[in-house]
Amino acid sequence: MQKRTLGNSNLEVSAVGLGCMGMSFGYGPAADRQEMITLIRAAFERGVIFFDTAEAYGPYTNEQLVGEALAPMREQVAIATKFGFEFDPDGQQRGLNSRPGHIKEVVEGSLKRLQVDTIDLLYQHRVDPDVPIEDVAGTVRDLIEAGKVKHFGLSEPGVQTIRRAHAVQPVTAVQSEYSLWWRRPEEEVLPTLEELGIGFVPFSPLGKGFLTGAITENTTFDSSDFRNIVPRFNPEARKANQALVDLLREIAARTQATPAQIAIAWLLAQKPWIVPIPGTTKLHRLEENIGAAAIELSPDDVRELESALSNVPVHGDRYPERLEQLTGR
């Protein structure tokens, strides 16, 4: 698979990474551990060298899974993880916590769970309004100087936060949701990243699975699947949003691709420093997503795709209000 460099850093990764969250958390019950270890290693065998996890996924269990799966090829991969939440002894989330002492504690735990000496890319998971971002960036800078972290990242920040953090410790990557059905980063975030030389890592590049075409208004989700609380996934919105998938299907059919591959290829065509991280628990979906890296959309293809999609409004908010309030700060 082709490689890409995140911004002006020296962090070179596969053009498509693997988001590992859904293997343990968020989309229903955790998948079988041994099967997911096999899947992560299958991704590596197919050229994926960029893997995304977080302390919050589980919590803790996803980092353990990723650490075990990648231990044999540790020197050949880049692992990204995140800090920024606090949990009680039962694993229930208490809220945000990016205080310097807490960040250092989290990093020690992540290093053990990931079975590594250094974290390749450490993101602040969500901006903590109670802790100045300069203090957060300074703490990560100290961890980089101590050899425990290589690169600093931010997840779902606003542009002023990006600028303030970058002035203290250069930010290698920003991670936010971005796809054909969530394009807000184009307004302010992407121009800021281009100006500052920061890479961009879109999560949910397939719209939490919707852009694959496998989800309809009649699809039911497990009770623990967080899509149950996402307005964009209520049955009425799903029915209305099928028009977007239908259009993707038409375009995909012309290039002997799938809707998911066109959606990922569109992201890759936006900028050479964009690295999407689709997640999956299925080998055939993994291979489908990886296959998108070989699809080259021309500027004309991109214009045609965007022109057609501009006539298809997306229905429903991407998050319930309480989760959306944690983003863009």
C-alpha positions in Angstrom: 0.0 0.0 0.0 1.1 3.6 -0.6 2.4 5.6 2.3 1.6 9.1 3.4 3.3 11.5 5.7 1.2 13.3 8.3 1.9 17.0 7.7 5.4 18.3 8.1 6.3 15.6 10.6 8.4 12.5 9.9 5.5 10.2 10.7 5.0 8.0 7.7 2.0 5.8 7.7 -0.1 3.7 5.3 -2.5 5.7 3.2 -5.4 3.9 5.0 -5.1 3.1 8.6 -7.3 0.9 10.9 -9.6 2.3 13.5 -9.8 -0.4 16.2 -12.4 1.0 18.5 -15.3 -1.0 17.2 -13.6 -4.3 18.0 -14.1 -3.6 21.7 -16.5 -0.8 22.2 -19.2 1.4 20.7 -20.9 -0.8 18.1 -22.4 -3.5 20.3 -20.7 -6.3 22.3 -17.0 -6.7 22.0 -15.9 -9.0 19.2 -14.0 -12.3 19.9 -10.6 -11.3 21.1 -8.6 -13.9 19.1 -10.5 -13.2 16.0 -9.7 -9.5 16.3 -6.0 -10.2 16.9 -6.1 -12.2 13.7 -7.8 -9.4 11.9 -5.3 -6.7 13.1 -2.5 -8.9 11.9 -4.3 -9.5 8.6 -4.4 -5.7 8.1 -0.6 -5.6 8.7 0.0 -8.3 6.2 -2.0 -6.3 3.6 0.1 -3.2 4.1 -1.7 -1.3 7.0 0.9 0.1 9.4 -1.2 2.7 11.2 -3.5 1.6 14.0 -5.8 3.8 16.1 -6.9 3.0 19.7 -7.6 4.9 23.0 -7.7 4.4 26.7 -11.4 5.1 26.6 -12.3 2.3 24.3 -13.5 -0.4 26.7 -12.1 1.4 28.7 -8.6 -0.1 28.5 -9.5 -3.4 26.7 -8.9 -2.0 23.2 -5.4 -0.9 24.0 -4.6 -4.3 25.4 -6.0 -6.0 22.3 -4.0 -3.8 19.9 -0.9 -4.2 22.0 -1.1 -8.0 21.9 -1.9 -8.1 18.2 1.0 -5.9 17.2 3.7 -7.0 19.6 5.4 -9.2 16.9 5.6 -6.3 14.4 6.0 -3.4 16.8 9.0 -1.8 15.0 7.1 -1.8 11.7 3.9 -0.1 12.7 2.7 3.2 14.2 0.2 3.1 17.0 -2.0 6.1 18.0 -3.8 6.3 21.3 -5.5 9.0 23.3 -5.9 10.5 26.8 -8.5 13.0 28.1 -11.1 11.1 30.1 -11.3 9.9 33.7 -12.9 6.6 34.8 -14.2 5.3 38.1 -13.0 1.8 39.3 -15.9 0.2 37.5 -14.8 1.7 34.2 -17.6 4.3 34.1 -16.6 7.6 32.5 -16.5 10.4 35.0 -15.9 13.2 32.5 -12.9 15.0 31.0 -9.5 15.2 32.6 -6.5 16.6 30.8 -4.6 17.8 33.9 -0.9 17.3 33.5 -0.5 14.8 36.3 -3.4 12.7 34.9 -2.0 12.8 31.4 1.3 11.3 32.7 -0.6 8.6 34.6 -2.6 7.7 31.5 0.5 7.4 29.4 2.2 5.0 31.8 -0.9 2.8 31.7 -1.1 3.0 27.9 2.6 2.1 27.5 2.0 -1.1 29.5 -1.3 -2.1 27.8 0.2 -1.4 24.3 3.4 -3.3 25.3 5.6 -0.5 23.9 8.3 1.8 25.2 7.1 4.8 23.2 3.7 5.9 21.9 4.0 6.9 18.2 1.1 9.4 18.3 -0.7 10.6 21.4 -3.9 12.6 21.0 -5.9 14.6 23.4 -9.2 12.8 23.0 -11.4 15.9 23.6 -10.5 19.4 24.6 -10.8 20.0 28.3 -12.1 23.5 28.9 -10.8 23.4 32.5 -7.2 23.0 31.5 -5.4 25.5 29.3 -4.3 23.8 26.1 -0.8 25.3 26.6 -0.5 23.1 29.7 -1.6 20.0 27.8 0.8 20.7 24.9 3.6 21.4 27.4 3.0 18.1 29.2 3.1 16.2 25.9 6.3 18.0 25.0 7.8 16.8 28.3 6.7 13.3 27.5 8.3 13.6 24.1 11.5 14.8 25.6 11.4 11.9 28.0 11.1 9.4 25.1 7.7 8.2 26.1 5.8 9.8 23.1 6.9 10.6 19.6 4.1 12.8 18.2 1.3 15.0 19.5 -2.2 15.0 18.2 -5.6 16.6 18.9 -9.1 15.0 18.4 -12.1 17.1 17.4 -10.5 20.5 18.4 -11.4 24.0 17.2 -9.0 26.0 15.2 -7.9 28.4 17.9 -7.1 25.4 20.1 -5.0 23.9 17.3 -3.1 27.2 16.9 -2.4 27.6 20.6 -1.3 24.0 21.1 0.9 24.1 18.0 2.7 27.1 19.3 3.9 25.1 22.3 4.4 21.7 20.8 4.1 21.1 17.1 0.9 19.1 16.4 1.6 16.2 14.0 -2.1 15.3 13.4 -5.6 16.3 14.1 -8.3 13.6 14.2 -11.9 14.5 13.5 -14.9 13.0 11.8 -14.9 13.7 8.1 -16.7 12.0 5.3 -19.1 12.6 2.4 -21.8 13.0 4.9 -19.9 15.2 7.5 -17.9 17.9 5.7 -17.7 20.6 8.3 -13.9 20.3 8.7 -13.6 21.9 5.2 -14.9 25.2 6.6 -12.0 26.1 9.0 -10.1 23.0 10.2 -8.6 21.8 6.9 -7.3 25.3 5.8 -5.7 25.7 9.2 -4.0 22.4 9.0 -2.7 23.1 5.5 -1.3 26.5 6.7 0.4 24.9 9.8 1.6 21.7 8.1 -0.5 19.3 10.2 -1.8 16.0 9.0 -5.5 15.0 9.2 -6.9 11.7 10.2 -10.6 11.3 9.5 -12.5 8.9 11.7 -15.9 7.5 10.6 -14.9 7.9 7.0 -17.8 5.7 6.1 -20.4 7.6 8.2 -20.3 5.0 11.0 -21.1 2.3 8.4 -23.9 4.1 6.6 -22.0 4.8 3.4 -21.3 1.1 2.9 -24.9 0.7 1.9 -25.3 -2.2 4.4 -27.6 -0.1 6.7 -31.3 0.6 5.8 -34.2 2.2 7.7 -35.1 -1.4 8.8 -31.7 -2.2 10.3 -31.7 -2.8 14.1 -28.7 -2.2 16.3 -27.7 -4.0 19.4 -28.8 -2.2 22.6 -25.2 -1.2 23.4 -24.6 0.3 19.9 -24.2 4.0 20.3 -25.8 4.6 16.9 -29.1 4.1 18.7 -28.7 7.6 20.2 -27.4 9.3 17.0 -30.1 11.5 15.4 -28.7 10.7 11.9 -29.5 7.0 12.5 -33.1 7.3 13.5 -35.3 5.3 11.0 -36.7 8.5 9.3 -33.2 10.0 8.8 -31.9 6.7 7.5 -34.7 6.4 5.0 -34.1 10.0 3.8 -30.3 9.5 3.7 -30.6 6.4 1.4 -30.5 8.9 -1.5 -26.8 9.6 -0.7 -26.0 5.9 -0.7 -27.9 5.3 -3.9 -25.9 8.0 -5.6 -22.6 6.5 -4.3 -23.8 3.1 -5.7 -24.3 4.7 -9.2 -20.8 6.2 -9.2 -19.2 3.1 -7.8 -20.8 0.9 -10.4 -19.0 2.9 -13.2 -15.6 2.2 -11.7 -16.2 -1.4 -10.6 -15.8 -0.3 -7.0 -18.1 -0.3 -4.0 -19.8 2.7 -2.3 -17.4 2.4 0.6 -14.4 2.4 -1.7 -15.6 5.5 -3.4 -16.2 7.3 -0.1 -12.6 6.5 1.1 -11.1 7.3 -2.3 -12.8 10.7 -2.2 -11.1 11.4 1.2 -7.7 10.3 -0.1 -8.2 12.6 -3.2 -8.8 15.7 -1.0 -5.2 16.2 0.3 -2.0 14.1 0.3 -1.8 14.5 4.1 -5.2 13.0 4.8 -5.2 9.4 6.2 -8.6 7.9 6.9 -9.0 5.2 9.6 -12.0 3.1 8.8 -12.8 0.4 11.4 -14.3 -3.0 10.9 -14.5 -6.4 12.6 -14.8 -8.4 9.3 -12.0 -9.5 6.9 -14.0 -8.8 3.7 -14.7 -5.3 4.9 -11.0 -4.8 5.8 -10.0 -5.9 2.3 -12.7 -3.7 0.7 -11.5 -0.6 2.7 -7.8 -1.3 1.9 -8.8 -1.6 -1.8 -9.9 2.0 -1.8 -6.3 3.1 -1.7 -5.7 1.8 -5.2 -8.6 3.8 -6.6 -7.5 7.1 -8.0 -10.2 9.7 -8.5 -9.3 12.4 -10.9 -10.1 16.1 -10.2 -12.9 15.7 -12.7 -14.2 12.6 -10.8 -14.1 14.5 -7.5 -15.9 17.5 -9.0 -18.6 15.3 -10.5 -19.1 13.4 -7.3 -19.3 16.6 -5.2 -21.6 18.3 -7.6 -24.0 15.3 -7.6 -23.9 15.0 -3.8 -24.5 18.7 -3.3 -28.1 18.1 -4.4 -28.6 15.4 -1.7 -29.2 16.9 1.7 -28.1 14.9 4.7 -30.8 14.5 7.4 -30.1 14.4 11.1 -27.4 15.6 13.4 -24.2 13.5 13.7 -24.2 13.4 17.5 -26.7 14.1 20.2 -26.3 17.6 21.6 -24.3 16.6 24.7 -21.7 14.8 22.6 -21.5 17.5 20.0 -20.8 20.0 22.8 -17.4 18.2 23.4 -16.2 19.0 19.9 -14.9 22.0 18.1 -13.6 23.7 21.3 
